[in-house]
Amino acid sequence: MSFKTMLPEDLDPIQTGALLTGGVGPRPIALASTVSLAGVRNLAPFSFFNAFGANPPMVAFAPNRRGRDGTVKHTYQNATATGEFVIAAVSWAMVQQMNVSSAEYPDGVDEFLKSGLTPLPALRVKPALVGEAPFQMECRLHQVVELGTGPGAGLMLVGEVLAFHAREDCFASGILHPGLLDLVGRNGGSFYTRASGAALFELPKPVGHPIGFDRLPEALRSSAILTGNDLGRLANSAQLPDLGRPERRPGDPADAPGLELAIQGALHGGDLSEAWRLVVLRVERGGE
């Protein structure tokens, strides 16, 4: 495997931004609602966004300086002037309207009107909630972090969440369920990711101290068939089974590649115990 190496000092801000947005993704989208001191609403999406603490609840997003000329955006101007903003999550059902709000309208234009999204009164801040968003947060500006001064430089706004709003039909078993939220994430260029349906999968956290890759038999670790994900499923086991007693069954492959394909099939089918049974047979065959 070869890599293309690029140094920031050899790139302009536009090229650097393209690498960051292409390689760091999919990113959650903060549809930021703000209001100017004159009372004009503003709505714009930003994908340099995440949560950074629960006590107190803290989130941050970055309405960065424009890459072409270093100017700041209306969202930044409004949030720093008033000390308030709302962050709304973006669902599949509203992604086209979100896209309209991303256009660079002149100062004084209300993107709620342009996008057709519905402004609703917030509980503790002046900026409006977004009626179509399945989850949103009212925030008070906590800190402004300037990460540079030139074109494309970061301007991170850290906010304390004063109120959460979540649509009731997006809860399942007491949690906000991603399949019900149906959120979209941002990738590079004009690409997005829909975080539901076939794209959704569960991956339980390890319990205790899994055996790890280093304790897997060498015959597996050097396999040209088993992938890193395949081996990761085995490495996440709580203990290494007895590799000295192979249990043969009619129809078991006789050769090493066939056994490795069978191991892979068992793993993909979710049958870890069968995968380990086949591993024992594979180990018996040694370095074939």
C-alpha positions in Angstrom: 0.0 0.0 0.0 1.4 3.4 -0.9 0.4 6.8 0.3 0.4 10.3 -1.3 2.0 12.6 1.2 1.1 16.4 1.1 2.5 19.1 3.4 0.2 22.0 4.5 2.9 24.6 3.5 2.7 23.4 -0.1 -1.1 23.8 -0.3 -3.4 26.8 -0.5 -6.4 27.0 1.9 -8.8 25.7 -0.7 -6.7 22.6 -1.3 -6.2 22.0 2.4 -9.9 22.4 3.0 -10.7 19.9 0.3 -8.4 17.3 2.0 -9.9 17.9 5.4 -13.5 17.7 4.3 -12.7 14.7 2.1 -10.8 12.7 4.6 -12.6 13.7 7.8 -16.1 12.4 7.3 -18.9 11.8 7.4 -19.3 14.8 9.7 -22.4 15.8 11.6 -24.1 18.9 10.4 -24.9 21.9 12.6 -27.7 23.9 11.0 -27.0 27.1 13.0 -29.8 29.5 13.7 -28.8 33.0 14.8 -30.3 36.5 14.9 -28.6 39.8 14.3 -28.7 42.7 16.8 -31.2 44.3 14.4 -33.5 41.2 14.7 -32.8 39.6 11.3 -32.8 35.8 11.4 -30.0 33.8 9.8 -29.7 30.1 9.1 -26.7 28.2 7.7 -25.2 24.7 7.9 -21.7 23.9 9.2 -20.1 20.5 9.3 -17.1 21.3 11.5 -19.2 20.5 14.5 -19.4 18.1 17.5 -20.2 17.7 21.2 -17.4 18.0 23.7 -18.8 17.4 27.2 -21.9 16.5 29.2 -21.4 18.3 32.5 -22.1 21.0 31.5 -23.3 20.0 28.0 -20.9 21.7 25.6 -20.9 21.8 21.8 -18.8 23.6 19.3 -19.0 24.4 15.6 -16.8 26.4 13.3 -18.2 29.1 10.9 -14.6 29.5 9.6 -13.2 32.4 7.6 -13.9 32.1 3.9 -11.2 30.4 2.0 -11.1 32.9 -0.9 -10.7 36.1 1.1 -10.6 35.5 4.8 -13.9 37.3 5.6 -16.2 36.1 8.4 -19.7 34.8 7.9 -23.0 36.2 9.1 -23.4 33.3 11.6 -20.2 34.2 13.3 -21.1 37.9 13.4 -24.5 37.2 14.9 -23.4 34.6 17.4 -20.5 36.7 18.8 -22.7 39.9 18.9 -25.6 38.3 20.7 -24.0 35.4 22.5 -26.6 33.0 21.4 -27.3 30.4 18.8 -29.4 27.3 18.1 -27.9 24.1 16.5 -30.4 22.0 14.6 -29.6 18.5 13.3 -30.4 17.8 9.6 -32.5 14.9 8.6 -33.0 13.3 5.2 -36.5 14.8 5.0 -35.0 18.4 5.1 -31.7 18.0 3.3 -32.7 19.8 0.2 -34.0 22.8 2.2 -30.8 22.8 4.2 -28.9 23.0 1.0 -30.8 26.1 0.0 -29.8 27.7 3.3 -26.1 27.1 2.5 -26.1 29.6 -0.3 -24.3 32.9 0.5 -27.1 35.3 0.5 -26.4 39.0 1.1 -26.5 40.5 4.6 -30.1 40.9 5.9 -31.6 38.0 4.0 -33.7 35.6 6.2 -32.7 32.0 5.1 -35.8 30.6 6.9 -37.8 32.3 4.2 -35.5 31.3 1.4 -35.3 27.6 2.5 -38.9 27.3 3.5 -37.9 25.9 6.9 -40.2 26.8 9.8 -39.0 29.2 12.5 -40.3 28.4 16.0 -39.8 30.2 19.3 -37.0 28.9 21.4 -37.3 28.6 25.2 -34.2 30.4 26.5 -32.6 32.2 23.5 -33.7 34.6 20.8 -32.6 32.6 17.7 -35.4 30.5 16.3 -35.7 26.7 16.4 -36.1 24.8 13.1 -39.5 23.2 13.0 -38.5 20.4 10.7 -35.3 19.3 12.7 -35.7 16.1 14.7 -33.1 17.3 17.3 -31.8 20.7 18.3 -30.1 22.6 21.1 -30.4 26.1 22.4 -26.9 27.4 23.2 -25.2 30.3 25.0 -21.8 31.3 23.6 -19.2 30.1 26.1 -15.9 30.8 24.2 -14.6 31.9 20.8 -11.4 30.2 19.7 -9.6 31.8 16.9 -7.4 29.3 15.1 -5.8 31.7 12.6 -6.3 34.9 10.8 -5.9 34.3 7.1 -8.3 32.8 4.5 -9.7 29.5 5.6 -8.7 29.9 9.2 -10.8 28.3 11.9 -13.2 30.3 14.1 -14.6 27.9 16.6 -17.7 28.8 18.7 -18.1 26.8 21.9 -21.5 26.9 23.4 -23.2 25.6 26.5 -26.5 23.9 25.9 -29.4 25.5 27.7 -32.2 23.4 26.3 -32.5 20.2 24.2 -35.4 19.6 21.9 -36.0 16.1 20.5 -38.9 14.8 18.5 -40.8 12.3 20.5 -41.2 9.7 17.7 -37.4 9.5 17.4 -37.0 7.6 20.7 -36.8 3.8 20.9 -35.9 1.9 24.0 -35.2 5.1 25.8 -32.6 6.4 23.4 -32.6 8.6 20.3 -32.5 6.0 17.6 -30.4 6.8 14.5 -32.8 4.9 12.2 -35.7 7.2 13.4 -33.6 10.4 13.4 -32.5 9.6 9.8 -29.7 12.2 9.9 -27.4 13.1 7.1 -23.6 13.7 7.4 -21.2 15.7 5.3 -18.4 14.3 3.2 -16.0 15.9 0.7 -17.1 17.8 -2.4 -20.9 17.6 -2.9 -21.2 14.2 -1.2 -23.3 13.4 1.8 -24.1 10.3 3.9 -27.5 9.1 5.1 -27.1 7.6 8.5 -29.9 5.1 8.4 -31.2 2.1 6.5 -28.5 -0.1 5.0 -25.8 2.3 6.2 -26.7 1.7 9.8 -25.0 -1.1 11.8 -24.4 -1.9 15.5 -20.9 -2.6 17.0 -21.0 -3.3 20.7 -18.1 -2.1 22.8 -15.6 -4.7 24.0 -16.3 -6.2 27.4 -13.4 -6.6 29.8 -10.1 -7.3 28.1 -10.4 -9.0 24.7 -7.6 -11.4 23.6 -6.4 -9.0 20.9 -4.7 -9.6 17.5 -1.4 -10.6 19.1 -2.9 -13.8 20.6 -4.5 -14.9 17.3 -2.7 -17.8 15.6 0.0 -16.7 13.1 -1.8 -18.8 10.4 -4.7 -16.4 10.7 -2.7 -13.2 11.0 -0.9 -14.0 7.8 -4.0 -15.0 5.9 -4.5 -13.5 2.4 -8.3 -14.2 2.7 -9.3 -13.1 6.2 -9.6 -9.3 6.5 -8.7 -7.0 9.3 -12.4 -6.8 10.2 -12.6 -10.6 10.2 -9.7 -10.9 12.5 -11.0 -8.1 14.6 -14.2 -10.1 15.3 -12.0 -13.0 16.6 -9.6 -10.7 18.5 -12.6 -9.2 20.4 -13.3 -12.6 22.0 -13.1 -12.8 25.8 -10.7 -15.8 25.7 -8.7 -18.0 23.4 -10.4 -21.4 23.0 -8.6 -24.7 23.2 -6.7 -24.9 19.9 -5.6 -28.5 20.5 -8.8 -30.4 20.0 -10.2 -30.1 16.5 -13.9 -31.1 16.1 -14.4 -32.3 12.6 -17.7 -32.4 10.9 -18.8 -33.9 7.5 -18.4 -31.2 4.8 -15.6 -29.3 6.5 -13.1 -28.1 4.0 -9.8 -30.1 3.8 -7.5 -27.3 2.7 -6.3 -24.1 4.4 -7.9 -21.6 1.9 -11.2 -23.5 2.1 -11.1 -23.4 5.9 -10.3 -19.6 5.9 -13.3 -19.0 3.6 -15.5 -21.0 5.9 -14.2 -19.0 8.9 -15.0 -15.8 7.1 -18.5 -17.1 6.2 -19.2 -18.0 9.8 -18.1 -14.6 11.0 -20.2 -12.8 8.5 -23.1 -14.9 9.5 -22.6 -13.9 13.2 -21.7 -17.4 14.3 -18.6 -16.8 16.4 -18.5 -20.3 18.0 -18.5 -22.0 14.6 -15.8 -19.6 13.4 -13.6 -20.6 16.3 -14.3 -24.4 15.6 -13.0 -23.8 12.1 -10.1 -21.9 13.4 -9.0 -24.9 15.4 -9.1 -27.0 12.2 -7.1 -24.3 10.4 -4.4 -24.2 13.1 -4.1 -28.0 12.9 -3.1 -27.6 9.2 -0.2 -25.3 10.3 1.4 -22.9 7.8 -0.2 -24.3 4.6 
